[in-house]
C-alpha cells in the first residue's frame, strides 16, 4: 500500500499551493498521477493560510491579507491528505514561508513589487515567534506535516550595504561580536564555475552585519518546529523575497551559518531574478551561469536549490521559453520548484470564458468586487495602499477604457485578485463559498476546472523533468 503523505527528503519535485483545496486538489493530484510523480502540496503561512482562530474570526479582527485564502492550516492539510490517499498519490505536505514579518500586508507589498514599510523590533519579533508557534502547533496536530520553509528575509539589514568601513567595524563589534565567525571565513578559497569565493575581514563583517539577525531568528524558528514536531521533517530556507538578486557570498554565508547552528537544510531558495506572476525577462545565459554558481555553492553543504515565484505571466507560459530547461541544465535536474497563485489565475480565466451564464455572472461579480475594493483602498489609503497599487490601478483603468471591461490579464488583476477569497459579506467569505458551490453544482464547470488544472500540473511536472520521480521515492521508503 502506498504511503502518503511522507517526507520526500531531497527528491527533486514540484510543490504547488492548494489555495482552494475543495476545487484544485482533484486536478492537481490527477496531474501528479498522470506523470507518475510525487509532489508537494502547500500554502504559505501568515499569508495564504492561518490557524483556525484567525480564519474563524469576524471581519476586521485581522488584516485582510492574513490567511487570505480563507483556508485554515488544519483544513488544507486534512483535505490534501484525504484526497491523496483516495487517489494513491505520494505527496509531501509543506508549511511554506513560515515567516517573520511585520504584517502579512507588508509581505504582500514586497511580492507584488511594492515596498514593505515596517521594520521589526526585538519585541515584535518575539510576538511573531509566538504566532509561528501557533501555526506550527496546528499543523503538527494533524500529524501529517513533513516540511517547513523558513523565511526571515524581513530581518535582513540592507543598510549594511551602504555603511562606511568604519561603521561596519563598529556595528559588527556591537551587534555581532563573534570573533569565531571571522575565522570561519578568512580561510575560505573556493572556485566555482569561474567564480572565486574568497573573503577579506571587512567583507565578512559587512555580510554578517547584514544577515546575522536573520540567521539567528531562523535558527529559533527551527527550534520551535523541532519542539512541536516529534517526527522527521525537512527544512528549506527562503531568501528569495529580497530586493536584489542573491550575492553568492551571502548564499555561502547563510548555508555555513545554518550548518554551524545545527539546522539541517534540504533546500535553499535564493533570489535568482524571478518576479511573481511574470515571465523571466532576463538573459537565459546569465540565468544559467547564476544558477550554476548557486547550485555549486549549495552542493558544498549537501543542499539543493529551490525556485520560488515559479508561475509566469499566463497560467501556461511556464515562466517563459527556455527557462525550465535552463534550470534543469544548470542544476543537473536536482532542484525543487514552487507555484501557487497560478491555479487561482487559471480559475479566473476559466470562469471568464465559460459558456454557463451563471459562472460568467459570478466571475463578473468577483471582478467588480475586487476592483471596487482596490479603488477604495487607493482612495482612502487603506491597508493595501502603496504607490505600486495606485500605479497598477491607473494602468488597469486605462486598459479597460481601451479594451473593454473584465480584463483578467492586467498586472493589477493578476497580482491582486487573490484578495477576493477573503472578502466578506454578512461575515461570510461569499466569493470563496460561491466558487466552491459552483464547482460542486455545475458539472461542466467542474469538468473544465479539473481538466485544465490537471493539464497544467502535468505540463509543469514534465517541463521541469520530474516525471517518474515517484519510483525513486518508493524505493527509499
N, C-alpha and C positions, 0 to 999 in steps of 0.2 A: 504493500500500500504506500502511495506517495506521501512523504512527509511534507506538510506545508501548514503554516509558514515556517521559515527557518532562517538561520543566519547564513548568508551566501559567502561570507569571507571576502576574498579578493577576486571573486569571479567577475569578469567584465560583464556589465549588463546595463539595460535601460531601466531607469526609475521614473515613474510617472505620478503626477498629482491626481488624486481622485476627488476633485472638488465637490461633485455631487455623486457620491458613490452609488446611489439608487439608480442613476441614469448612465453612468460611464463604465461601471465595473464589467458588465456583460461584454461589451465590445473590447475593452482593454484586455481582459483575460482570454477572450477568444483569439485576439491577435497574438498574444504570447503563445497560446496553444498551437495556432497555425504554424508558428515559426519554431516550435519545439524549444521555446525559450523560457528560462527562469528570469524573473524581473522583480523590481521593487515597486511597491505602492506606498505613497507618502502624502503628507501635507506639511506645509511649513508652519511651525509652532509660532505663536504670538500673532501671526498674520492670518493665514488661511484657516487655521483651526485654533481651538482653545478648550480649556476644561469645560465641563458641563455647566458649572456655575456661571461662567461667562455667557455661554450660548443661551442659557435659560433666563438670564437677567432681563429686566424690562428695557425697552429702548432708552438710550441715553445714559445707561449705567456705565457703559464703557465706550471708548471711541469706536466709530463705525468700522474702522479698518481692522479691529481686533477680532479674530475668528470670523472673518468676513464671508466665508463660505456658508456660515450657518450650520456647519457640520462639526460636532464635537470630536475631541480626541478619541473618546471611547467608541463613538459611532463609526467613524471611518475605519478604525481597526477591526471592530467586530463584524461589520458588513463585509469588509475585504476578506477576512479570514473565512467567513461562512461561504462566500461565493467561490473563493479559491479551492476550498475543499470540495465543494459541489462539482466544480469543473476539473478538478485534479490538476491544478497548475501550481508549480512551485513558485512561491513569492517570498520576498523579504519585506516585512512591514517596517517602515522607517519614520522616525521623527526628524523631519527636515528643518533646517535653520532654527535650531533651539538657540535663540538669540538674546544677547544683551543689547537692549535698545531703549532709548528714552521713551519711545512710543511706537506702536505699530504704524501710526501715520507717518512718523519720520522715516521708518523703513520703507514705506510705500513711496514717499517722495524720492528717496535715494534710488530706488529701482525703476522709477518712471522718468528719470532724467532731471529731477529737481534736486534740492539741497536739503539735507537734514538740518534742523535749526537748533537742536538741543544737544548739549554735552552732559554726560552723566557724572555726578559727584559720587564719592565713595558711598554715601548714604543711599543714593538712588540705585547704585549697583547692588547693594545688599537687598533692597526691596525687589529688584528684578530677579535676583537669585532665589528669593522666597517663592516668587511666581513660577520660576522654572521648576522648582521642586514640586509644586502643584501639578504642573504639566507632566512631569516625569512620573509622578505617582499615579496619575490617571492612566497613562499609557501602560505602566507596569501592572496595574490592577487587572488588565485584560490577559496578562501572561503571554502575550503574543507580539511584543515589540522586540525587534532584534537589531536595530541600527539607529544611531543618533548622529546627526550632523550638527556640529557646534559652530556658532557664528558669533565672534566677538569683534567684528570689523569696526563697530562704532567706538571701540576703545583705542583704536589706533591713533597715535598722536602725530598727525600730519604736519603740525607746526615744527616738528624736529627737522624737517627737510630744509626749512628756511633759517634755522637758528645759526648763529655765528659759531665758529670753532670754540671760542672761549665759553659761550653759553652752553654748548653741548657738553663740554667737560664739567662745568659746574653743575648742570642739571643732572648729568649722569651720576655724579657723586651723591647728590641729594635724593634722587628719585629711584635709582637702581642700586648703586653702591656695591656691585657684585664683582670683586676682582677676579674670582674664579671664572666668570663669564668671559672676560677678556682673554684669558688663557686658552679657552676652548676654540677661539677663532684665529688667533695670531699665527698658529701653525698650519692653518688650512691652506692647501695649494692644490686645487683640483682643476683639470682641464676637461671640458665637456663641449664637444661639437664646435670647437673654435673659440669657446668662451673659457677664460681662466678665472676661477674663483679664488681670490686671494684678498685678505683683509688687512688693513692697517688699523692701528689702535683707535684713531679718531672715527673711522668708518664704523667699527664695531660699536662704539659709544653712541653714535648717531642712530644706527639701526636699533640698538637696544632701547634707546630713549623713545623711539617711535613705536616699538612693538611689545615692549616688556609687559606693560599693564594688560594688554590684550591677551598675551600668552598666559600670564598669571591667572587671569579670571577664567580662561579656557580650561586650565587645569582644575579649577574649583568646580566648574560645571561637570567635568568628567567625574570628579569625586562624588558629587551629588548623584549622578546617574549610577555610579558603582554602588552607592549605599542603597539605592531604591530598586535596583535590578539585579537580583542574585543569580543570574544565569549569563551565559556567554552572549555578548553583543559586539557589534562593530562600531567604529568611530570614524567620522570624516571631519576634516577641518575645512570650513568655508571662509576663504579670504577673497572671494570674487566680488563682493559688493563694496568695492573701493573706487575712488575717483580715477585711479590710474592703473595701467597695466602693471602687473606684479614684477618687481625687480627680482632677478634671480637670486641675488644675495639675501634678499629678505625672505624668499621662499626657503632657502637653506637655513636661515636663522630660525624660522618658525618650526621647521622639522627637527632641527638639532635641539631646540629648547624643549619641545614637547617630548622628545625622546629622553632628555635629561630628567624631565619631571615624571617619567614613567607612564605617559599617556600612550597607549597602543593605537596607532593610527593606521587605518587601511587605505583611505583615500584622502587626497587634498585637492581643493578647488581654488586655484589661483585665478586672478583676473587675466584672461587670455585676449581680451579685446572684444568680447561679445557684448551686445546690448540686448536686453529683454525685448522679445516680440519684434525683432528686426533681423533681417538677413545680415550676415557678416559682409562688411563693405570694404575691408582691407585687402592687402595682398596675400594670396594663398602661400606664396613663397615665404613671406615674413611670418605668417601663422605657423607654417611647418617648422621653421627654424626656432621660433619661440617655444612651441610645444615640445620640440625635440630636446631643448635645453631643460625645460621644466620636468620632462619625463626622466631625463638623466639625473637631475638633482633628486627627485623623489625616489628613484630607484636606489640611491645611496642609502636610503633609510627603509628599504623594502616597502615603499608606499607607492600606490598607483594614483594617477590623475583622475579627477572628476570634473566634468564640464557642466556648468550651470547655464541658465538662460539659453537653453537648447532649442527653443522654438524660434521660428523665423517670422517674416512679415506676413505670411499667409499660412494656414494650417499645414499645407503640403509642400512648402518651399524648402524644407529640410535644411534651413539655415543658409541657403544659397548654394549655387552649383559648386561642387568640388570640396565643400567644407568637411563633410563627413569622411571622405576619402583621405583628405589631408591629415585629419586627426588620427585616422587608423594607421596611416603610414608612419607618422611621427612617433606614435606610442607603441608600434608593433601590435596594435589591437588590444593592448592592456589598459583599459580605461573604463570609466562609468560615465553615463550621460543622462541628464535630467531635463524633463519637460513637465509643465503643469498647466499653465493658463491656456495652452493651445487647444485643449479639449473644450473649454468653455467658448473660445473663439469659434471653433468648428460648429458648436451647437448654435451659436448666433447666426452663422452662415446658413445652416440647415433650416432654421426657423424662418429666416428672411426669405428663403427661396421656396418654402414648402407650399404645396398647392392647397392644402386644407385652410379654409378661411379662418377657422378657429386658431390654428397655430400661427398664421400670419398676423392676425389681430393681436394675439398675445405678444408676439415679437414687437409690434409697433408700440404696444403699451410699455414694454420693457425699455425700448429706445427712448420714448418720450419721458418716462420717469427718470432715467439716468441723465438725460440731457437737462431736464428741469433741475435736478438735484445739483449738477455741476454748475449750472448757471447761477443758482442761488449761492453755492459755495464761493464763487468768484465775486458775486455781488456784495455779499456780507463779509467776505474774507473769512470764511469758515475754517473748520479744522483741516480740510484738504487743500486749502488755498496756498498756492505759491505762484511765482511768475511763470513757471513752466505750464501749470494748468491753465492760467489765463491765456497764454500764447496758443496752446493747443485748442482751447475753446474758440478763440478768434479764428484760427485756421479752419476749424471744423465748420463754423457758421459760414465762412466764405465758400468753402467747398460745397456745402449744402445748397447755397444760393445758386451755384453754377451747375450742379449736377443733380439736384433734387434731394428730397429728404431720405432718411433711413439708409445712411451710408455706413456699412459695417467695417470698411477697410481704412477709415481715417485713423491717424495716430491717437486721437482723443478716445475713440470708441475702443480701439484695441487695448489701450493702456488703462482705461478707467471703467469699462463695462463690468468688471468684476464686482463693483460695488453693488450691483443690482441684487445679488444674493443676500445681502444683509439689510436691504431696505425694508422698512416695516409699515404695515397698515393695520390699525387696531391691535397693535402689539405683535402681529404675525409677520413672518417673512413671506409676504404674499407672492413675490416673484419666484422664490425658491420653491415654495409649495405648489405654485402654479405649473412650473416646469415639470416637477415630478408627476403631478396629476395628468398633464398632457401626455407624458411618456407612458403612463400606465393605461390611459383611456383611449389613445389614438393609435391603433395598431400600425398604420402606415408610417406615422411619425416615429414610433418606436423602432420599426424595422429599418428606417433610414438612418437613425442615430446609431443603432447597433452596427449596421453595415459600415458606415463611414468611420466610426471610432475604431472598429476592428481593422479596417483598411489602413488607417493612419498608423495604428500601433504596429501592424505587420510591416509597413513600409519603413518605419523608424528602425525597428529591430534589424531588418535586412540591410538597410543602408549603412547602419553602424557596425555591421559584421557580427551581431550577437546571435544569429540563427543557430540553433542546435546547442546552445550553451547549457541547457538543462541536463544533457547527458553527462557533462563533467560534474555538475552539482550532484547528481545521483551517485556518481562514483565516489564522491567524497563524504557521503553521509551514511 
